Amino acid sequence: MDLHLIPGAEPSAEERAAVDAAVGPPASAWETGERRPDAEGHVAFGGHALRARRHLLLPALWAVQSRVGFITPGALNYVCRRLDVAPADAYGVATFYAMLSVKPQPTTIVHVCDDLACRLAGAPALLDAMRGERGAESVRSSPCLGLCERAPAVLFQCAGEGAKDYVVAPAARTAADEPKPPPPPPPPISSGTRPIEGVGTSIAARLGQGSPSAPQTEDGRRETLRLLARVGRVDPESLDDYRAHGGYRALPKAIAMGPEAIVREAIASKLQGRGGAAFPAGRKWEAVARQPARPHYLVCNADESEPGTFKDRVLMEEDPFALVEAMTIVAFATGCEHGFVYVRGEYPLAEARVRAAIAGARKAGLLGPNVLGSGFAFDIEVRRGAGAYICGEETALFNSIEGYRGEPRNKPPFPVEKGLFGKPTVINNVETLVNVLLVVEMGGDAFAAIGTGASTGPKLFCVSGNVERPGVYEVPFGPTLREVIGLAGGVPGGRAVRAVLLGGAAGSFVGPGELDVPLTFEGTRAIGAALGSGVVMVFDDRADLRDAVRRIAAFFRDESCGQCVPCRVGTERQEELVARLDAGRPLRSTAEEDALLDEIARAMRDASICGLGQTASGAIQSAIRRLGVFSA
């Protein structure tokens, strides 16, 4: 890729309009606008001010991709001129993401999930059938789409004016059985209630009856729910309905308490991050609040890409105003002036719902320059990811927002000191943030009384695989793995549990003898496992665990960003080793292959920049050692 603009490549009017809609119309000739001799005859408008808009690079690339189906050379030239980004640099960003393309392709791309839960539901046969009907060019296998409770899942990525991406889950095996794409969404919502149209008709029909994605909301157990209390009961597109069911009670109380009191309550609550790292949330917020550098940023990590995880998607789709309210409280407590919600690209409905909730809150004075008349200024932007598991790592996510390749940064410095745009940054996932509403309303001590001494509050688990009622389940910390599987109806047909994957691909397998482990941070740690992102994926006695281990190895090979050698090479060698074991053709002996896997895992764990490489061997090693997957 040349360092200069691609010779002779000009954008079409359609591409130019798409980019302008994303980044704003050009203000001067320095960014492809009309030249004004009176104002620009002796002064250059560009430089630092223009390059400061680089964070719009990913939205601009998405705008072109969504309009014409791929990023043409002319469109790339235009984006580079508008944002003063070197073409080679922009090309590197565009080719980093799986959902963007710099080569011509069909305007509709069908992404068929062939990850773990969908494989258990027949995804390989579905993929073959759809490729036979539509052609291999249009149908691609995909890592987990975050729809495990409705497996098998398919994402339709559509390009063209007015076209919208949509998902089908559970998916039919023939094109004739596929539902039609949804109609264009209605105009942006106001702060009041409006009739729900189009896709929302199904919501209106079942409103108050619960959500299939959260089975507890359908079967009379709602009174015990806190985080899921509004799911399936409240119109997710109505601010009035959210308020009628207890919404925006916590924000006025938080403002009356003051920032320091909120942080104190968060520390007292012992709330730990729900994304996998389990870092004390209150301590993180306290560290950012104390930083003298300005501005402070708040980032919601909604790039929920861990295979088997879908709880954040359910919260964003079904209760998006709760996320907006919670972010506003955390921003007030930590002195953040601006927030971002980074939503994974495969979540079109969640993205639309969050955008609508932000617009509704802003119109009602709940976001903006004077939140609730308090003098506190805070607003939120949405950034759409583009298909990169690595962007779930916090510093890779920062790079993605800033318009760079989503590659992790070395730490220290940590985000609380130098995060997004080099400024102090709070970053938490959706579930962690939504817990803030409970902390404020109940008080930190009352929140800490829920669960166990070291694992406090309610917890969401994503139960999928071979269970009767897959979905998101809410429990106070402490029940056993067996009890959570029981909430989901157990294994169909009364079959035996062969294995459970805890924490997703970055977690570990446990066997049937470990079903009585308490699902707490300390309980899973005691058996050499981890809660991770809350995945509980069940494999019955018919499941092909060899296939599951092969898929996990391939997943990490594909998703490594390639920045550091231990991960880039280690995931490749690991996948090759697993393939040899599966084929029964070890290089020397199975014992020596096991020792080699240990060596690879140690190198990745000790020397990789981020958690991807550090956890890439956990599930594979546990399957081999706990379950003897390749021993027979």
Secondary structure, DSSP 8 states (H G I E B T S, - for coil): --SS--TT----HHHHHHHHHHH----SGGGTS---HHHHSS----HHHHHTTGGGHHHHHHHHHHHHSS--HHHHHHHHHHHT--HHHHHHHHTTSTT--SS---SEEEEEE-SHHHHHTTHHHHHHHHHHHH-TTTEEEES--S-GGG-S-EEEEE-STT---EEESS--SSGGGS--------S---SS-----TTHHHHHHHTTS-BTTBGGGTTT-GGG-STTTTTTTS-TT-HHHHHHTTTTSHHHHHHHH-HHHHHHHHHHHT-B-SSSS--BHHHHHHHHHT--SS-EEEEEEE---STT--HHHHHHHH-HHHHHHHHHHHHHHHTEEEEEEEE-TT-HHHHHHHHHHHHHHHHTTSSBSSGGGSS--BEEEEEE--S-GGGGSHHHHHHHHHTS------SSS-TTTS-GGGS-EEEEEHHHHHHHHHHHHH-HHHHHTSB-SSSBSEEEEEEEES-SS-EEEEEES--BHHHHHHHTT-SGGG--EEEEEESSTTSEEE-GGGTT-BSSHHHHHHTT---TTTEEEEEETT--HHHHHHHHHHHHHHH--S-SHHHHHHHHHHHHHHHHHHHT--SS-HHHHHHHHHHHHHHHHHH-SSHHHHHTTHHHHHHHHHH-TT--
